[in-house]
Amino acid sequence: MNKEDKILQRKQLAVNTSLILLHNLVKSEHNVKYYRDPKVNALKWLDVYKRSPDTQRQMSALLILSYIINSDSEAHLIEDTQGIIDVLVKKLEEQVNGQTNEFSIYELVEGLGKLAVNADNRGKIIEKALENLQTVLLVGNEEERKAAQTALENTGYDPKELLQDTVERDQIVDNMKVTDESDKCSTAVEFIQNMLCVLEQSEDYHDDDCSQVISAIYDGACKDLTREERKVVSEQLLENNLAGILIEIAENLLETNKSKSVYEDDCVFTTFIHVLDLIVFYCDASPLFCDYIASAGAVQFLFGICEGYYSERKNRLEVLLEMHESQFGIDRKSVV
């Protein structure tokens, strides 16, 4: 892979990760106001990316829109024209059958429920997802069942007749998890606290020391934790300002005078992506962590990454088109 292709691939990864994180952040209703801020111009950029040739970007953009629209006047903005509902249904079926843990059952069910406020989407969801939604309603945990109940209601079904009393069973399972996870969570929290002390002494987030600390946190106290464990860890570390520190590092690495190094320097880019991944993992697990990250300016920062990538690619296409016109003597204004 040549240098230009490598940089492009890294920018695409940054955009995809940013959209995934924007999807996580918007799940907290407290954060919707940041997306409707005119300065962010979220509707424009989400409309751009929901028509992207990349399925991951399409899915993230459509799901984000489903959280921020006015369901009475803007439901047309979330009509699925790219087959995203099929993708979500397939992922839900795989998750229900224990074939993957790429997405949580809760976020897939909630996403389908949000998309169901559009009439065309509703028909697709009834046709393709009804059976799996019923399964989640009957055997999911409390959070998943509530999401399934809402999704079924949004499709016009009454879930009450399908409900069974499984709260007691789930409470026993949840209590067992807390007991089993307590030592692991305490170890992770202590480890990250020590790593944050090291970060405080770092003079430059671009250096190797910062990269090693972030990689250590990612490898040793995040990626192998369960969603429930990440929730406990991230919320215990809020008083240590973990959310603010991660956003500060990400913003610092993307400062204008060092923007090239982010995508060209292997070490710096690894640090940057690991920071975004840490935020993704913790926000996926904890709505409270989402609120802290959003209040630190994450929404505007992430949309800035998306806007920057789109603008750069658009400008590149403009240059290529001008070269084509010059070479072949074609005037764009004369083309209908």
Phi, psi and chi 1 to 4 in degrees:
 res  aa     phi    psi   chi1   chi2   chi3   chi4
   1 MET       -  127.9 -178.1 -176.8  -61.4      -
   2 ASN   -76.6  170.5   61.6   41.1      -      -
   3 LYS   -61.7  -42.6 -178.9  178.6  179.0  179.8
   4 GLU   -63.6  -42.6 -175.5  175.7  -13.8      -
   5 ASP   -66.6  -37.0  -71.2  -18.7      -      -
   6 LYS   -64.1  -42.8 -175.1  176.9 -176.7  179.0
   7 ILE   -65.7  -42.7  -68.9  173.8      -      -
   8 LEU   -60.8  -44.0  174.8   60.3      -      -
   9 GLN   -60.8  -40.1 -173.3  179.4   70.5      -
  10 ARG   -68.3  -39.0  -72.3  177.0  169.8 -179.3
  11 LYS   -65.0  -38.3  -70.4  180.0  177.1  179.5
  12 GLN   -64.4  -39.6  -69.5  170.9  -21.9      -
  13 LEU   -63.1  -40.7  177.1   58.8      -      -
  14 ALA   -63.6  -40.8      -      -      -      -
  15 VAL   -65.5  -46.9  168.1      -      -      -
  16 ASN   -60.2  -43.9  -72.7   -2.9      -      -
  17 THR   -65.7  -39.0  -53.9      -      -      -
  18 SER   -62.3  -42.5  -64.5      -      -      -
  19 LEU   -67.8  -38.8  -73.8  168.6      -      -
  20 ILE   -61.0  -43.4  -69.4  170.4      -      -
  21 LEU   -67.9  -39.2 -178.1   48.0      -      -
  22 LEU   -61.7  -34.1  -76.3  165.6      -      -
  23 HIS   -66.4  -43.0  176.7 -146.6      -      -
  24 ASN   -62.6  -43.4  -75.2  -22.5      -      -
  25 LEU   -65.8  -35.5  -68.5  176.0      -      -
  26 VAL   -75.1  -11.9   80.3      -      -      -
  27 LYS   -66.3  -22.0  -65.0  173.2 -170.0  173.8
  28 SER   -87.4  119.5  171.9      -      -      -
  29 GLU   -61.7  -21.6   61.4 -177.1   14.4      -
  30 HIS   -66.4  -19.5  -58.7  -66.8      -      -
  31 ASN   -97.0   -7.3  -64.1  -26.8      -      -
  32 VAL   -58.8  -33.6  172.2      -      -      -
  33 LYS   -59.4  -30.7   60.7  179.8  178.5  -72.3
  34 TYR   -69.3  -32.1  -60.9  113.8      -      -
  35 TYR   -77.3  -26.4  -67.5   73.2      -      -
  36 ARG   -92.4    4.6  -60.7  -58.0  -54.1 -140.7
  37 ASP   -68.6  123.3 -176.0  -17.5      -      -
  38 PRO   -55.4  -28.2  -24.6   34.2      -      -
  39 LYS   -65.6  -29.2  -64.1  178.5 -178.0  177.6
  40 VAL   -79.4  -34.4  172.2      -      -      -
  41 ASN    58.1   43.3 -151.5    1.6      -      -
  42 ALA   -62.3  -41.2      -      -      -      -
  43 LEU   -59.0  -37.9  -68.0 -178.3      -      -
  44 LYS   -64.3  -51.2  172.0 -175.8  175.7 -179.7
  45 TRP   -72.0  -33.0  -61.5  116.2      -      -
  46 LEU   -69.8  -35.5  -67.7  172.1      -      -
  47 ASP   -65.3  -37.3 -176.1   63.3      -      -
  48 VAL   -62.9  -49.0  165.7      -      -      -
  49 TYR   -79.1  -20.6  -79.6  106.8      -      -
  50 LYS   -73.4  -12.7   79.3  175.5 -175.9 -179.7
  51 ARG  -105.8   14.5  -67.2 -179.7  -77.6  108.4
  52 SER   -66.7  152.5  165.4      -      -      -
  53 PRO   -72.4   -8.8   24.3  -33.3      -      -
  54 ASP   -94.2  122.7 -177.5  -89.3      -      -
  55 THR   -62.2  -40.1  -59.0      -      -      -
  56 GLN   -61.1  -42.2  176.8   62.4   61.3      -
  57 ARG   -68.7  -40.9  -70.6  175.4 -139.1  159.0
  58 GLN   -56.1  -49.1  -68.0  174.0    5.3      -
  59 MET   -64.1  -47.5 -178.9  167.3   60.8      -
  60 SER   -61.1  -46.5  -64.5      -      -      -
  61 ALA   -62.9  -44.0      -      -      -      -
  62 LEU   -65.0  -42.1 -171.6   65.3      -      -
  63 LEU   -67.5  -39.3  -72.0  172.2      -      -
  64 ILE   -60.9  -45.7  -64.7  166.4      -      -
  65 LEU   -57.0  -37.3  -82.4  169.2      -      -
  66 SER   -63.9  -22.3   72.4      -      -      -
  67 TYR   -87.9  -25.0  -76.7   85.2      -      -
  68 ILE  -107.9   -9.5   68.3  174.0      -      -
  69 ILE   -76.4  160.4   62.3  162.2      -      -
  70 ASN   -84.5  113.7 -178.6  -45.4      -      -
  71 SER   -63.5  -21.4   58.3      -      -      -
  72 ASP   -82.1  -35.4  -66.3  -33.9      -      -
  73 SER  -116.5  -12.2   60.3      -      -      -
  74 GLU  -125.3   15.5  -62.8  175.6  -36.4      -
  75 ALA   -60.8  -25.5      -      -      -      -
  76 HIS   -64.0  -22.0   62.6  -77.0      -      -
  77 LEU   -70.4  -17.5  -64.5  176.1      -      -
  78 ILE  -111.4   17.7   60.6  169.5      -      -
  79 GLU   -63.5  129.8 -179.7 -178.4   -7.5      -
  80 ASP   -84.8  109.9  175.0   25.7      -      -
  81 THR  -111.1    1.4   60.1      -      -      -
  82 GLN  -116.4    7.2  -55.1  -70.4  -25.2      -
  83 GLY    80.0   22.6      -      -      -      -
  84 ILE   -69.3  -34.8  -63.5  -56.0      -      -
  85 ILE   -60.9  -39.0  -72.1  174.9      -      -
  86 ASP   -60.0  -41.5  -69.4  -23.4      -      -
  87 VAL   -63.8  -45.6  175.6      -      -      -
  88 LEU   -64.0  -41.7  -66.5  172.8      -      -
  89 VAL   -63.3  -42.6  170.9      -      -      -
  90 LYS   -62.6  -43.0 -178.6  178.9  179.2 -178.8
  91 LYS   -66.8  -36.8  -68.6 -178.2 -179.0  -61.9
  92 LEU   -65.4  -43.6  176.5   59.0      -      -
  93 GLU   -61.7  -41.9 -176.4  174.6    0.4      -
  94 GLU   -63.7  -41.0  -69.2  172.8  -11.9      -
  95 GLN   -67.6  -42.8 -176.6   65.8  -79.7      -
  96 VAL   -60.8  -36.0  167.3      -      -      -
  97 ASN   -86.9    4.0  -67.1  -30.7      -      -
  98 GLY    72.8   25.3      -      -      -      -
  99 GLN   -93.7  -11.0  -62.2  171.8  -20.0      -
 100 THR  -159.6  157.6  179.6      -      -      -
 101 ASN  -128.0   26.4   60.2   -2.6      -      -
 102 GLU   -60.7  -42.8 -179.5 -177.0    2.4      -
 103 PHE  -126.2  151.4  -64.8   90.3      -      -
 104 SER   -77.8  151.4   69.9      -      -      -
 105 ILE   -58.0  -40.8  -71.0  176.9      -      -
 106 TYR   -58.4  -49.1  171.0   75.4      -      -
 107 GLU   -69.1  -31.1   66.3 -179.9  -29.9      -
 108 LEU   -69.1  -44.7  -69.7  168.1      -      -
 109 VAL   -66.8  -44.1  170.8      -      -      -
 110 GLU   -62.9  -39.6 -175.2  175.8   62.3      -
 111 GLY   -61.2  -44.8      -      -      -      -
 112 LEU   -63.2  -38.2  -71.5  168.3      -      -
 113 GLY   -63.8  -40.0      -      -      -      -
 114 LYS   -66.1  -41.9  -68.2  -72.3 -174.0 -178.9
 115 LEU   -68.4  -21.3  -67.4  174.5      -      -
 116 ALA   -71.0   -8.1      -      -      -      -
 117 VAL   -73.0  -15.1  -58.5      -      -      -
 118 ASN   -88.7  130.1  175.2  -80.4      -      -
 119 ALA   -60.3  -43.0      -      -      -      -
 120 ASP   -65.2  -41.4  -70.3  -28.6      -      -
 121 ASN   -62.1  -38.2  -66.3  -13.5      -      -
 122 ARG   -59.1  -42.3 -165.9  177.0  -52.9  134.1
 123 GLY   -63.9  -40.1      -      -      -      -
 124 LYS   -65.9  -40.3  -63.2  174.8 -175.5  176.8
 125 ILE   -68.1  -41.4  -67.5  169.3      -      -
 126 ILE   -61.5  -42.8  -69.2  172.7      -      -
 127 GLU   -68.7  -38.0  176.6 -173.2   -6.5      -
 128 LYS  -110.9  -21.6  -59.3  174.0 -179.2 -179.9
 129 ALA  -118.6   -4.8      -      -      -      -
 130 LEU   -57.9  -45.2 -169.3   58.6      -      -
 131 GLU   -62.6  -43.4 -177.7  177.4  -13.5      -
 132 ASN   -69.2  -34.6  -75.4  -45.1      -      -
 133 LEU   -64.4  -39.6  -70.2  175.4      -      -
 134 GLN   -64.2  -39.6  -69.1  172.6  -25.8      -
 135 THR   -62.2  -45.4  -60.8      -      -      -
 136 VAL   -63.3  -39.7  174.3      -      -      -
 137 LEU   -59.6  -35.0 -178.2   68.6      -      -
 138 LEU   -87.3  -36.7  -66.6  172.0      -      -
 139 VAL  -122.3   -1.0  -57.8      -      -      -
 140 GLY   -74.2  171.3      -      -      -      -
 141 ASN   -75.6  178.9   61.8   35.8      -      -
 142 GLU   -59.6  -43.7 -176.9  176.6   -0.7      -
 143 GLU   -63.1  -43.6 -179.3 -174.7   51.6      -
 144 GLU   -67.0  -39.3  -67.1  162.6   -4.1      -
 145 ARG   -66.2  -38.2  -69.8 -158.8  -53.6  -87.1
 146 LYS   -63.4  -41.5  -73.9 -178.7  179.1  178.5
 147 ALA   -64.9  -40.2      -      -      -      -
 148 ALA   -66.7  -37.8      -      -      -      -
 149 GLN   -62.3  -45.2 -179.2  175.1  -16.7      -
 150 THR   -63.4  -43.2  -60.0      -      -      -
 151 ALA   -61.6  -43.7      -      -      -      -
 152 LEU   -65.4  -40.3  -72.6  165.8      -      -
 153 GLU   -62.1  -39.3  -71.3  172.0  -10.9      -
 154 ASN   -69.2  -21.2  -73.5  -11.1      -      -
 155 THR   -90.2   -2.0   60.3      -      -      -
 156 GLY    95.7    7.6      -      -      -      -
 157 TYR   -97.4  148.9  -82.0   77.9      -      -
 158 ASP   -95.8  109.9 -177.0   -1.3      -      -
 159 PRO   -79.3   -9.5   28.8  -33.0      -      -
 160 LYS   -59.0  -39.6  -68.4 -179.2 -179.0  178.9
 161 GLU   -68.7  -16.0   61.4 -172.9   38.4      -
 162 LEU   -97.7  -10.2  -60.6  171.8      -      -
 163 LEU   -71.1  141.8  -72.2  174.5      -      -
 164 GLN  -130.4  154.7  -67.0 -178.7    0.9      -
 165 ASP   -80.6   92.8 -174.1   11.9      -      -
 166 THR  -116.7   12.1   57.0      -      -      -
 167 VAL   -61.9  -43.7  175.2      -      -      -
 168 GLU   -61.6  -43.5 -177.2  176.7   -8.1      -
 169 ARG   -59.8  -44.9 -179.8 -148.4   64.6 -176.1
 170 ASP   -66.1  -35.0  -72.8  -27.8      -      -
 171 GLN   -65.1  -39.2 -172.8   60.6   52.8      -
 172 ILE   -62.9  -45.2  -67.2  173.1      -      -
 173 VAL   -62.6  -44.4  172.7      -      -      -
 174 ASP   -63.8  -40.6  -71.8  -16.2      -      -
 175 ASN   -63.6  -39.0  -73.4  -19.7      -      -
 176 MET   -63.6  -39.2  -69.9  175.1   60.8      -
 177 LYS   -63.5  -43.8  -73.5 -178.3  177.6  178.9
 178 VAL   -59.5  -43.1  171.0      -      -      -
 179 THR   -63.7  -45.7  -58.4      -      -      -
 180 ASP   -68.2  -30.3  -68.4  -21.7      -      -
 181 GLU   -92.4  -12.2  -65.8  164.1   -3.2      -
 182 SER   -59.4  -46.5   57.7      -      -      -
 183 ASP   -65.3  -41.9  -69.8  -17.8      -      -
 184 LYS   -63.4  -41.2 -169.1  173.9 -178.2 -179.8
 185 CYS   -66.7  -42.5  -68.4      -      -      -
 186 SER   -61.7  -40.6  -62.7      -      -      -
 187 THR   -63.8  -43.2  -59.6      -      -      -
 188 ALA   -64.7  -42.6      -      -      -      -
 189 VAL   -62.0  -46.5  168.0      -      -      -
 190 GLU   -62.8  -40.2 -177.1  178.3   -3.5      -
 191 PHE   -62.7  -46.6  177.3   76.0      -      -
 192 ILE   -66.5  -39.0  -65.4  175.3      -      -
 193 GLN   -58.4  -41.4  -73.4  173.2  -26.7      -
 194 ASN   -65.9  -39.8  -69.0  -27.2      -      -
 195 MET   -66.6  -35.3  -69.2  -63.4   98.8      -
 196 LEU   -66.2  -33.8  -68.0  179.1      -      -
 197 CYS   -63.3  -37.9  -70.4      -      -      -
 198 VAL   -66.5  -41.6  176.4      -      -      -
 199 LEU   -61.4  -36.0  -87.5 -178.7      -      -
 200 GLU   -60.6  -25.3  -71.7  177.9   -3.6      -
 201 GLN   -91.0   -4.0  -58.3  174.4   22.4      -
 202 SER   -77.5  128.9  178.1      -      -      -
 203 GLU   -86.5  -18.5  -62.5 -179.8   -3.0      -
 204 ASP  -148.9  120.3 -175.5   -1.6      -      -
 205 TYR   -69.3  -10.3  -69.5  137.4      -      -
 206 HIS   -84.5   -6.9  -67.0   72.8      -      -
 207 ASP   -84.7  171.9   63.0   21.7      -      -
 208 ASP   -66.0  -33.0  -70.0  -18.6      -      -
 209 ASP   -61.3  -45.3  -70.3  -19.1      -      -
 210 CYS   -63.0  -42.7  178.3      -      -      -
 211 SER   -59.7  -42.7  178.5      -      -      -
 212 GLN   -67.0  -38.3  -69.1  173.2   10.2      -
 213 VAL   -66.1  -47.2  168.5      -      -      -
 214 ILE   -63.3  -41.9  -65.7  -61.2      -      -
 215 SER   -63.4  -37.8  -66.8      -      -      -
 216 ALA   -65.4  -42.0      -      -      -      -
 217 ILE   -63.7  -45.2  -65.9  174.4      -      -
 218 TYR   -62.7  -46.7  177.9   77.8      -      -
 219 ASP   -77.6  -37.1  -67.8  -29.5      -      -
 220 GLY   -96.8  -16.6      -      -      -      -
 221 ALA  -144.4   28.5      -      -      -      -
 222 CYS  -149.2  -64.1 -178.3      -      -      -
 223 LYS   -64.2  -26.1   72.3  174.3 -175.4  178.2
 224 ASP   -98.1    2.1  -66.9  -32.3      -      -
 225 LEU   -82.5  150.0  -61.0 -177.2      -      -
 226 THR   -74.1  168.3   65.5      -      -      -
 227 ARG   -59.5  -41.7 -171.2  166.8  179.7 -100.1
 228 GLU   -64.5  -39.9  -68.9   76.7   13.8      -
 229 GLU   -67.0  -41.1  -70.8  166.5  -14.2      -
 230 ARG   -62.9  -35.9  -66.6 -163.5  -56.7  -89.5
 231 LYS   -61.1  -48.7 -178.7  178.6 -172.0  -63.0
 232 VAL   -61.0  -49.0  173.1      -      -      -
 233 VAL   -62.5  -49.8  169.9      -      -      -
 234 SER   -63.4  -38.9   62.6      -      -      -
 235 GLU   -74.2  -31.5  -67.3 -177.8   -2.2      -
 236 GLN   -69.6  -24.3  -73.3 -170.4   22.4      -
 237 LEU   -94.7    2.7  -73.3  164.4      -      -
 238 LEU   -61.9  -37.5  -72.6  174.7      -      -
 239 GLU   -69.2  -16.2   64.8 -178.2   29.1      -
 240 ASN   -90.8    5.2  -62.7   98.7      -      -
 241 ASN    62.9   35.2 -166.3   31.2      -      -
 242 LEU   -58.9  -41.4  176.5   61.6      -      -
 243 ALA   -60.5  -48.9      -      -      -      -
 244 GLY   -64.8  -37.7      -      -      -      -
 245 ILE   -66.2  -42.2  -69.1  171.2      -      -
 246 LEU   -64.3  -43.0  -69.6  175.4      -      -
 247 ILE   -66.4  -39.4  -77.9  -64.5      -      -
 248 GLU   -60.2  -42.5  178.9 -176.6  -26.4      -
 249 ILE   -65.0  -46.3  -66.3  172.8      -      -
 250 ALA   -60.2  -44.7      -      -      -      -
 251 GLU   -65.0  -39.6  -69.6  177.4  -24.0      -
 252 ASN   -62.8  -40.5 -178.7  -87.3      -      -
 253 LEU   -69.2  -20.5  -65.9  176.8      -      -
 254 LEU  -104.3   17.2  -85.9 -177.6      -      -
 255 GLU   -58.2  146.0  -74.9 -179.5   -4.6      -
 256 THR   -52.9  -44.8  -57.5      -      -      -
 257 ASN   -74.6   -5.9   62.3  -26.0      -      -
 258 LYS  -127.6   13.6  -65.8 -177.7  177.3  179.8
 259 SER   -62.0  -35.2   61.7      -      -      -
 260 LYS   -63.8  -39.6  -73.1 -174.0  177.8 -179.4
 261 SER   -64.0  -27.4   68.7      -      -      -
 262 VAL   -59.5  -42.8  173.0      -      -      -
 263 TYR   -96.6  -17.6  -61.2  107.5      -      -
 264 GLU   -98.5  -27.1  -65.6 -179.8    4.1      -
 265 ASP   -94.1  119.3 -174.5  -70.1      -      -
 266 ASP   -58.5  -44.0  -67.6  -14.9      -      -
 267 CYS   -66.2  -47.2  178.2      -      -      -
 268 VAL   -65.6  -41.1  174.1      -      -      -
 269 PHE   -65.0  -40.4 -179.3   73.5      -      -
 270 THR   -60.0  -42.0  -61.5      -      -      -
 271 THR   -60.7  -47.5  -56.0      -      -      -
 272 PHE   -60.1  -48.3  178.0   64.8      -      -
 273 ILE   -67.8  -38.1  -74.9  -61.9      -      -
 274 HIS   -64.1  -36.5  -83.2  173.8      -      -
 275 VAL   -62.8  -48.3  167.9      -      -      -
 276 LEU   -61.6  -40.6  -68.2 -173.6      -      -
 277 ASP   -64.4  -39.8  -76.6  -19.3      -      -
 278 LEU   -59.5  -44.9  -77.0  169.4      -      -
 279 ILE   -64.0  -41.1  -60.8  172.8      -      -
 280 VAL   -59.7  -49.8  167.4      -      -      -
 281 PHE   -60.8  -45.1  -81.5  129.6      -      -
 282 TYR   -73.6  -37.3  -69.6  137.8      -      -
 283 CYS   -69.2  -34.3  -74.8      -      -      -
 284 ASP   -61.3  -31.7  174.3   61.6      -      -
 285 ALA   -90.9  -29.9      -      -      -      -
 286 SER  -132.4  111.6  170.4      -      -      -
 287 PRO   -59.8  -32.3  -24.4   34.5      -      -
 288 LEU   -66.1  -41.5 -175.7   58.4      -      -
 289 PHE   -63.6  -38.1 -165.7   84.8      -      -
 290 CYS   -56.1  -44.6  -75.3      -      -      -
 291 ASP   -62.7  -40.8  -68.3  -14.5      -      -
 292 TYR   -66.5  -42.8  -86.7   75.5      -      -
 293 ILE   -64.7  -43.4  -76.9  -72.3      -      -
 294 ALA   -64.7  -40.9      -      -      -      -
 295 SER   -67.2  -18.6   66.3      -      -      -
 296 ALA   -85.3    4.0      -      -      -      -
 297 GLY    96.5   17.8      -      -      -      -
 298 ALA   -66.6  -36.8      -      -      -      -
 299 VAL   -63.4  -48.7  172.8      -      -      -
 300 GLN   -65.0  -39.1 -170.8  164.3   -6.0      -
 301 PHE   -61.5  -45.7  167.6   68.9      -      -
 302 LEU   -70.3  -39.8  -66.1  165.9      -      -
 303 PHE   -65.4  -28.3  -89.5  115.4      -      -
 304 GLY   -63.0  -38.6      -      -      -      -
 305 ILE   -63.4  -45.0  -66.5  175.6      -      -
 306 CYS   -64.9  -43.3  -62.7      -      -      -
 307 GLU   -65.1  -41.8  178.8  179.7   -6.8      -
 308 GLY   -62.4  -42.3      -      -      -      -
 309 TYR   -65.3  -46.1  173.3   77.6      -      -
 310 TYR   -61.8  -46.4  173.1   79.9      -      -
 311 SER   -62.2  -40.4  -61.5      -      -      -
 312 GLU   -64.6  -44.1 -180.0 -177.5  -51.5      -
 313 ARG   -67.3  -37.5  -61.1  -52.8  -63.8  167.4
 314 LYS   -64.3  -44.6 -178.4  179.6  177.8 -178.7
 315 ASN   -62.7  -37.8  -69.0  -21.1      -      -
 316 ARG   -63.3  -42.7  174.4   61.0  175.9  162.4
 317 LEU   -65.5  -36.2  -71.2  173.7      -      -
 318 GLU   -62.9  -42.5  -71.4  -74.3  -18.9      -
 319 VAL   -63.6  -43.6  169.9      -      -      -
 320 LEU   -63.7  -38.9  -69.2  174.3      -      -
 321 LEU   -67.0  -40.0 -174.0   53.9      -      -
 322 GLU   -63.8  -39.7  -71.5  177.3    3.0      -
 323 MET   -64.0  -39.6  -68.3  173.1   57.7      -
 324 HIS   -65.0  -42.6 -175.0   78.4      -      -
 325 GLU   -62.8  -42.4  -68.7  171.8  -10.5      -
 326 SER   -66.1  -38.2  175.0      -      -      -
 327 GLN   -71.0  -39.4 -178.6  176.8   -2.0      -
 328 PHE  -108.3    2.2  -64.5   99.4      -      -
 329 GLY    68.7   34.1      -      -      -      -
 330 ILE   -98.1  132.5  -60.3  174.0      -      -
 331 ASP  -103.2  117.7 -176.5    1.9      -      -
 332 ARG   -60.3  -35.4  -94.6 -178.9  -66.9  175.4
 333 LYS   -65.1  -21.8  -65.3  179.8 -179.9  179.4
 334 SER   -89.5   -6.1   66.3      -      -      -
 335 VAL   -92.2  124.5  179.4      -      -      -
 336 VAL   -85.4      -  177.4      -      -      -
